[in-house]
Amino acid sequence: MDSKSIQTRLSIMMFIQFFVWGSWYVTAPLYLRRVGFIPENIGSVYAVGPLAGILSPFIVGMIADRFFSTERVLGVLHLIGAGMMYFVTSQINVDAEGGATLSQEEIGTVVACIFGYMLCYYPTLALTNSLAMQNIEDSEKTFPLIRVFGTIGWIVPGVLISLFTWDTTINPFWIATFASLVMGIYCFTLPHTPPPGRGKKVSVREILGLDALVLLKRPAYLTFMVSSFLICIPLAFYYQIAAKYIESVGVANPAFKMTFGQMSEIIFMLAMPFFFKRLGVKKMLLVGMLAWVVRYSLFAFGAEGPVVWMLIGGIVLHGICYDFFFVTGQIYTDKVAGPAIRSQAQGMLVLFTLGFGMMIGAKVAGYVEGYYSPEGGPVDWRSLWLIPTAMSAVVLVFFGLLFKDKVDRDIEAVDEPVVSA
């Protein structure tokens, strides 16, 4: 099969993969709050995903990398996920228009089922990358062209949901259920990709990724890792509250408006080589963190009125927030770790950011939202958004003062993995 055909199939895979996630993840609070979920409950919904992210490397490391072909593991996980999402959707399918709500016990069951769903979904994020990498020749040139279809896949459901005014309905959950089913079936048509670790002896230390911990002995990398972990706490406010926020202050079509963040992500992803060459690692990371401060400030001070351009501006800044910090951080980690522990180092970065950082952030965001949402009164949006603004500013100062290495020179000098006995 020619490379163009494979690239097309892999691009479709990425599109559906992120279509599944984007169809429900951003707008979920808009419906859940109508059926009895309070901010703390919604915080739990968004905390179980990162917890699944903490556990998923072990699923991938012990099963997918050792025993079964990648496309089959992907297919099975998505099919099980479709079943879990169907169960979640059927549980929350109550008469929201008539004021029907779920009990706290029923909400607990829903949260547990979403955790089960995320245990199936999170490993597929790594597996789709792995499958794509193993089936293309020039990953540095071709993979970004494939991966960008994932971002498009996230955007499309947001546009459709707003087009049909489904932002506050249960329909996004039904879309996610159907899309998971389609993805599960499609995965079995993907190129056969044998498990890379079949027949190899592997230690518990390797599965747990403990070899990568040696990077934390490097002061600059330790500062980067701590900053990455801390910045993910205010990040949770964006995913968890932003759509509900712009909808509550009267901005129309919140699902569509939230896709502006992914649209800008595409633009800045394509522009990254230009900025990377001129700014280098440290300045790229600083610009990314500064964008977080500006974004949450726009949300805070655009609440009254509301000042729509400030709210939209805060969403558009997501491209800089994500690309300049997370993508740059992945590149930095890849270069500093070297080939021997590269995969473990990337896994450790995910563990501390999308795992521990986002899990803590989800609970903090839920608590802060509950605190500034008096029962029967309006939400104090300005005070709420000033909390992640202050958090991001503290991390920005911390990183700027303590990240002392001449990073770009270091990266150019690294030919071997930075490991020690």
Secondary structure by P-SEA (a helix, b strand, c coil): ccaaaaaaaaaaaaaaaaaaaaccccaaaaaaaaacccaaaaaaaaaaaaaaaaaaaaaaaccccccccaaaaaaaaaaaaaaaaaaaaaaacccccccccccaaaaaaaaaaaaaaaaacaaaaaaaaaaaaaccccccccaaaaaaaaaaaaaaaaaaaaaacccccaaaaaaaaaaaaaaaaaaaacccccccccccccccccccccccccccccaaaaaaaaaaaaaaaaaaaaaccaaaaaaaacccaaaaaaaaaaaaaaaaaaaaaaaaaccccaaaaaaaaaaaaaaaaaaaaaccccaaaaaaaaaaaccccccccaaaaaaaaaaaaccccaaaaaaaaaaaaccaaaaaaaaaaaaaaaaacccccccaaaaaaaaaaaaaaaaaaaaaaccccaaaaaaaacccccccc
